């Protein structure tokens, strides 16, 4: 099992968290997605995860990774 952690922008509510979870679970190999609304952290768990693919999907969903 592999984990990837992202700090993303624009996470403001439970709807945002749901959009992220639903969108990332569409990616093959993703088994779980946890979103911390307060911190903007997204944890993705899965078998073989491609960080770039996950980051691209987050950006397309409107939650780009932040540098801070």
GROMACS elastic network, one bead per residue, 0.5 to 0.9 nm:
[ bonds ]
;  ai    aj funct       b0    kb
    1    45     6  0.69275   500
    1    46     6  0.56409   500
    1    48     6  0.76033   500
    2    44     6  0.82140   500
    2    45     6  0.56929   500
    2    46     6  0.53992   500
    2    47     6  0.57849   500
    2    48     6  0.66918   500
    2    49     6  0.68862   500
    3    43     6  0.67932   500
    3    44     6  0.55595   500
    3    46     6  0.66078   500
    3    47     6  0.86638   500
    3    49     6  0.78381   500
    4    42     6  0.81867   500
    4    43     6  0.57739   500
    4    44     6  0.51876   500
    4    45     6  0.66117   500
    4    46     6  0.87097   500
    4    49     6  0.76966   500
    4    50     6  0.89147   500
    4    51     6  0.69968   500
    4    54     6  0.88422   500
    5    41     6  0.69428   500
    5    42     6  0.57627   500
    5    44     6  0.64381   500
    5    45     6  0.89812   500
    6    40     6  0.81489   500
    6    41     6  0.55916   500
    6    42     6  0.50517   500
    6    43     6  0.64172   500
    6    44     6  0.82689   500
    6    55     6  0.79509   500
    6    65     6  0.64697   500
    6    66     6  0.82276   500
    7    39     6  0.77294   500
    7    40     6  0.55698   500
    7    42     6  0.63197   500
    7    43     6  0.89242   500
    7    64     6  0.84844   500
    7    65     6  0.56523   500
    7    66     6  0.58176   500
    7    67     6  0.78245   500
    7    68     6  0.76825   500
    8    11     6  0.72037   500
    8    39     6  0.86953   500
    8    40     6  0.53496   500
    8    41     6  0.62531   500
    8    42     6  0.72289   500
    8    58     6  0.80748   500
    8    59     6  0.88025   500
    8    63     6  0.56298   500
    8    64     6  0.54407   500
    8    66     6  0.52031   500
    8    67     6  0.86252   500
    9    12     6  0.88292   500
    9    40     6  0.64789   500
    9    62     6  0.82031   500
    9    63     6  0.52490   500
    9    64     6  0.57393   500
    9    65     6  0.63048   500
    9    66     6  0.60705   500
   10    16     6  0.79983   500
   10    40     6  0.77422   500
   10    62     6  0.73456   500
   10    63     6  0.57149   500
   10    64     6  0.79812   500
   11    14     6  0.83963   500
   11    15     6  0.87856   500
   11    16     6  0.55803   500
   11    17     6  0.68312   500
   11    35     6  0.87603   500
   11    36     6  0.85420   500
   11    37     6  0.57891   500
   11    38     6  0.79552   500
   11    39     6  0.85521   500
   11    40     6  0.57572   500
   11    41     6  0.88134   500
   11    63     6  0.69886   500
   12    15     6  0.81300   500
   12    16     6  0.63579   500
   12    17     6  0.81652   500
   12    37     6  0.62419   500
   12    38     6  0.77250   500
   12    40     6  0.82617   500
   13    16     6  0.53234   500
   13    17     6  0.65689   500
   13    18     6  0.88123   500
   13    37     6  0.64126   500
   13    38     6  0.87975   500
   14    18     6  0.61033   500
   14    19     6  0.85929   500
   14    37     6  0.73636   500
   15    18     6  0.50010   500
   15    19     6  0.61675   500
   15    20     6  0.86548   500
   16    19     6  0.51045   500
   16    20     6  0.62997   500
   16    21     6  0.86799   500
   16    37     6  0.82344   500
   16    63     6  0.86902   500
   17    20     6  0.51700   500
   17    21     6  0.61732   500
   17    22     6  0.85930   500
   17    34     6  0.81638   500
   17    35     6  0.56998   500
   17    36     6  0.78047   500
   17    37     6  0.68650   500
   17    42     6  0.87986   500
   18    21     6  0.50804   500
   18    22     6  0.59969   500
   18    23     6  0.83715   500
   18    35     6  0.84664   500
   19    22     6  0.52632   500
   19    23     6  0.59514   500
   19    24     6  0.84882   500
   19    61     6  0.75189   500
   20    23     6  0.51860   500
   20    24     6  0.60053   500
   20    25     6  0.83985   500
   20    33     6  0.80426   500
   20    34     6  0.89313   500
   20    35     6  0.77514   500
   20    42     6  0.84024   500
   20    57     6  0.89137   500
   20    58     6  0.69815   500
   20    61     6  0.71017   500
   20    63     6  0.79493   500
   21    24     6  0.54391   500
   21    25     6  0.60564   500
   21    26     6  0.88301   500
   21    32     6  0.80095   500
   21    33     6  0.54875   500
   21    34     6  0.71541   500
   21    35     6  0.75525   500
   21    42     6  0.89861   500
   22    25     6  0.53470   500
   22    26     6  0.67236   500
   22    33     6  0.86272   500
   23    26     6  0.55161   500
   23    27     6  0.76145   500
   23    57     6  0.73431   500
   23    58     6  0.78895   500
   23    61     6  0.72806   500
   24    27     6  0.55794   500
   24    28     6  0.88793   500
   24    30     6  0.70588   500
   24    32     6  0.87461   500
   24    33     6  0.72587   500
   24    44     6  0.81165   500
   24    54     6  0.69543   500
   24    57     6  0.69299   500
   24    58     6  0.75132   500
   25    28     6  0.74433   500
   25    29     6  0.82764   500
   25    30     6  0.55591   500
   25    31     6  0.68920   500
   25    32     6  0.71618   500
   25    33     6  0.72558   500
   26    29     6  0.88961   500
   26    30     6  0.76518   500
   27    30     6  0.59251   500
   27    53     6  0.84509   500
   27    54     6  0.79440   500
   27    57     6  0.87080   500
   28    31     6  0.85638   500
   28    46     6  0.88034   500
   28    48     6  0.86907   500
   28    49     6  0.85124   500
   29    45     6  0.85327   500
   29    46     6  0.53449   500
   29    47     6  0.53414   500
   29    48     6  0.59274   500
   29    49     6  0.65644   500
   30    33     6  0.76690   500
   30    44     6  0.69713   500
   30    45     6  0.59746   500
   30    47     6  0.68226   500
   30    48     6  0.79643   500
   30    49     6  0.70951   500
   31    44     6  0.78027   500
   31    45     6  0.57132   500
   31    47     6  0.75286   500
   32    43     6  0.81668   500
   32    44     6  0.59280   500
   32    45     6  0.50495   500
   32    46     6  0.66795   500
   33    42     6  0.70470   500
   33    43     6  0.57368   500
   33    45     6  0.63121   500
   33    46     6  0.89274   500
   34    41     6  0.81954   500
   34    42     6  0.57274   500
   34    43     6  0.51276   500
   34    44     6  0.65695   500
   34    45     6  0.85553   500
   35    39     6  0.87916   500
   35    40     6  0.70868   500
   35    41     6  0.58997   500
   35    43     6  0.64934   500
   35    44     6  0.88241   500
   36    39     6  0.57097   500
   36    40     6  0.55843   500
   36    41     6  0.52243   500
   36    42     6  0.64281   500
   36    43     6  0.85182   500
   37    40     6  0.51216   500
   37    41     6  0.71187   500
   37    42     6  0.86723   500
   38    41     6  0.80741   500
   39    42     6  0.89245   500
   44    49     6  0.84827   500
   44    54     6  0.85742   500
   45    49     6  0.79051   500
   46    49     6  0.61693   500
   49    52     6  0.89280   500
   49    53     6  0.81188   500
   49    54     6  0.77897   500
   50    53     6  0.53632   500
   50    54     6  0.64168   500
   50    55     6  0.87651   500
   51    54     6  0.51633   500
   51    55     6  0.61009   500
   51    56     6  0.85556   500
   52    55     6  0.50709   500
   52    56     6  0.60291   500
   52    57     6  0.85625   500
   53    56     6  0.51528   500
   53    57     6  0.62302   500
   53    58     6  0.86811   500
   54    57     6  0.51546   500
   54    58     6  0.62111   500
   54    59     6  0.86945   500
   55    58     6  0.50861   500
   55    59     6  0.62368   500
   55    60     6  0.86760   500
   55    63     6  0.88758   500
   55    64     6  0.71324   500
   55    65     6  0.67080   500
   56    59     6  0.51471   500
   56    60     6  0.62147   500
   56    61     6  0.86445   500
   56    64     6  0.79324   500
   57    60     6  0.50441   500
   57    61     6  0.61551   500
   57    62     6  0.87021   500
   57    63     6  0.86137   500
   57    64     6  0.86812   500
   58    61     6  0.50871   500
   58    62     6  0.64167   500
   58    63     6  0.51011   500
   58    64     6  0.56829   500
   58    65     6  0.74191   500
   59    62     6  0.50756   500
   59    63     6  0.50006   500
   59    65     6  0.70598   500
   60    63     6  0.73110   500
   60    64     6  0.77188   500
   61    64     6  0.80282   500
   63    66     6  0.88779   500
   65    68     6  0.89975   500
